[in-house]
Amino acid sequence: MKRLIKGLREFKTNYFSTHTELFEQLAHGQKPRVLFISCSDSRVDPNLITQTDIGELFVIRNAGNIIPPYGAANGGEGAAVEYAIHALGIEQIVVCGHSHCGAMKGLLQLDKLQEDMPLVHDWLKHAEATRRLIKENYKTYQTEELLEIAIAENVLTQIENLRTYPVVHSRMYQGKLKIYGWIYHIETGEVLAYDPESHSYVHPQSQLGEYDPLDGPVAGEFTVSHAPPPPIACDFPHRQHYEVVNSADNGGLQGSSSISWLPPEQAERIYRGSNGRK
């Protein structure tokens, strides 16, 4: 608590005093451009990893970055989604999972949680679609590999859950809303983004309009190779294996300010933050 109080003092003295104009603007209302759904894990900070300023992200955080399907629960997640889209006019949603997710570890051994953490058990039941998909379609994988798969599949499950909300369904039908799936790797600081065309997780820069894949992978980029997928009744990635490309000689990102779903300045901050560029 002493550290928190010291932080409050430093915030008021150092940060607030040098950003008074920003806070005066924020006092008149918020205008975030992105709804960012992430885990409550203390190692995940949406504004830090995207290098965005206060007021730019509307954030929902909970154990496992879970959005229960419409009508499944009366919690704050659905209300926050509805408010973000209808009241704030947000047109972009990012669902961000992360490596070493404790919630996904719990999901993989759900029965063991019921006695000691019944509320956690009940909450993770909202990710039953992820658990069942993993159990029935990834029987040959174990421990860390299985956790990696669960994290990746859960992001996509939550995107599907979002689509059950009337306001989301309507705006997507009008072409006024886009949803993106990310995975943040704590140990490397890298972010992978789901590519619905290749059904794989790729480096976010590869989804920029002016990215030329012939330029080769970006330094530190994750490339994706697939093992033969088991048959599953969904159009999701079945298994991703991530390798870091360490070559510092490759370019790959050109015109980082050109992107269709974010304002140029914010896009630059987000993608600069995800790959460490300054």
Helices and strands as residue ranges (DSSP letters): H 2-10, I 11-15, G 16-18, H 20-26, E 34-39, H 46-50, E 57-62, H 76-82, I 83-87, E 92-98, H 102-108, G 110-112, H 113-116, H 118-124, G 125-127, H 128-137, H 143-162, H 166-173, E 178-184, E 191-195, E 200-202, G 204-207, G 213-215, E 222-225, E 241-244, H 264-275
